[in-house]
Each structure stands twice: as C-alpha cells, then as structure tokens.
Amino acid sequence: MQDQNNLEAQFQPVTEPSVPAAIETVDVTLRSHFISPASEAPLTTPNEVHEAIRSPKVSKAPGPNGIPNRALKHLPKRAVSLLGSIFNEVRRTHHFSQTWNNA
C-alpha cells in the first residue's frame, strides 16, 4: 500500500505551469510557426529515388502496388530519373500538406 501512495504522490496532475518561461517560449515558437508561411520542400533528386529503391531487401513482401523489390532494384537509371520527375511533378501540381512534402 505504501508503494501505491508513493506513486499517487509522484503523479499528480499539474494545475499551474511549473516553468512559465519555458511555456512562454513554446507558445511564441508555435505562434510564429503558424503565422509564417512554410518554406517549399526541396525537390527529390534522382539519387534520393535510387537510394529509396536500393534500401529495401529483396526478400521483403511488395508494397500496395504489388511490385516486388527485386524488380525495382533492376530498373534502368532512366526509369529511376523518370520516377523522380513524376514524383516532383505530382508534388508541384497537387496540394499536399507540408509534412507530407517534407517526408
């Protein structure tokens, strides 16, 4: 029973900010983030597409598109460049969230 009382004493809800300066810093940062426009995410390079294709193991199951990783790894360089161009064009012409673009 003493352990339970000890835990209850340690985990009480915070009713007042314990560090007002830190809370103010967070508030200011959040306000400036929401007020200022987000910068445009950089375009994807062919090297980034190539690395993304190289990284999965060939023994893993294919993704939702059903294309096996082994097939992706055998794409010619021109196809990889085309994939990067298509990806960038979709990002430019469609409105995705900034989080999605950065990812």
C-alpha positions as CSV (number, residue, x, y, z in Angstrom):
1,M,0.0,0.0,0.0
2,Q,2.9,2.3,0.7
3,D,4.1,2.0,-3.0
4,Q,0.7,3.0,-4.2
5,N,0.7,6.1,-2.0
6,N,4.1,7.0,-3.2
7,L,3.1,6.7,-6.9
8,E,0.0,8.7,-6.3
9,A,2.1,11.4,-4.7
10,Q,4.6,11.5,-7.6
11,F,2.0,11.5,-10.4
12,Q,-0.4,14.3,-9.6
13,P,-1.9,16.5,-12.4
14,V,-0.2,19.8,-13.0
15,T,-2.5,22.6,-12.1
16,E,-0.1,25.5,-12.6
17,P,2.7,25.9,-15.0
18,S,5.9,25.0,-13.2
19,V,8.2,26.7,-15.6
20,P,6.4,29.8,-17.0
21,A,9.4,30.9,-19.1
22,A,9.6,27.6,-20.9
23,I,5.9,27.6,-21.5
24,E,6.1,31.1,-23.0
25,T,9.0,30.1,-25.3
26,V,6.9,27.2,-26.6
27,D,3.9,29.4,-27.1
28,V,5.9,32.0,-29.0
29,T,7.5,29.3,-31.2
30,L,4.2,27.8,-32.0
31,R,2.6,31.1,-32.9
32,S,5.5,32.1,-35.2
33,H,5.3,28.6,-36.9
34,F,1.6,29.0,-37.6
35,I,1.9,32.7,-38.7
36,S,4.8,32.4,-41.1
37,P,4.3,30.6,-44.4
38,A,6.0,27.2,-44.7
39,S,9.0,27.1,-47.0
40,E,8.8,24.9,-50.1
41,A,10.2,21.5,-49.6
42,P,13.2,20.8,-51.9
43,L,12.6,18.6,-54.9
44,T,13.5,14.9,-54.9
45,T,16.8,14.1,-56.7
46,P,17.4,11.0,-58.8
47,N,20.0,9.9,-56.3
48,E,17.3,10.0,-53.5
49,V,15.0,7.9,-55.6
50,H,17.8,5.5,-56.4
51,E,18.6,5.1,-52.6
52,A,15.0,4.6,-51.7
53,I,14.8,1.8,-54.3
54,R,18.1,0.2,-53.2
55,S,17.3,0.2,-49.4
56,P,14.5,-2.5,-49.2
57,K,15.6,-6.1,-49.0
58,V,14.6,-8.2,-52.0
59,S,13.1,-10.9,-49.7
60,K,10.5,-8.5,-48.2
61,A,6.9,-8.5,-49.4
62,P,6.0,-6.0,-52.1
63,G,4.1,-2.8,-51.1
64,P,0.5,-1.9,-52.0
65,N,1.5,-1.6,-55.7
66,G,2.4,-5.3,-55.8
67,I,5.8,-4.6,-57.5
68,P,8.5,-6.8,-56.0
69,N,11.6,-5.1,-54.6
70,R,13.7,-7.3,-56.8
71,A,12.1,-5.8,-59.9
72,L,12.5,-2.2,-58.6
73,K,16.2,-2.8,-58.0
74,H,16.6,-3.8,-61.7
75,L,15.1,-0.6,-63.1
76,P,17.4,1.2,-65.5
77,K,18.7,4.6,-64.4
78,R,16.4,6.4,-66.9
79,A,13.4,4.8,-65.3
80,V,14.6,5.9,-61.8
81,S,15.0,9.5,-63.1
82,L,11.6,9.4,-64.6
83,L,10.1,8.2,-61.3
84,G,11.8,11.2,-59.6
85,S,10.4,13.6,-62.2
86,I,6.9,12.2,-61.9
87,F,7.1,12.4,-58.1
88,N,8.2,16.0,-58.2
89,E,5.5,17.0,-60.7
90,V,2.8,15.4,-58.6
91,R,4.1,17.4,-55.6
92,R,4.2,20.7,-57.6
93,T,0.7,20.3,-59.1
94,H,-1.3,18.8,-56.2
95,H,-1.8,20.3,-52.8
96,F,-0.3,18.1,-50.2
97,S,0.4,19.0,-46.6
98,Q,3.9,20.4,-45.9
99,T,4.5,17.4,-43.6
100,W,3.8,15.0,-46.5
101,N,6.1,17.0,-48.9
102,N,8.9,17.0,-46.4
103,A,8.6,13.3,-45.8
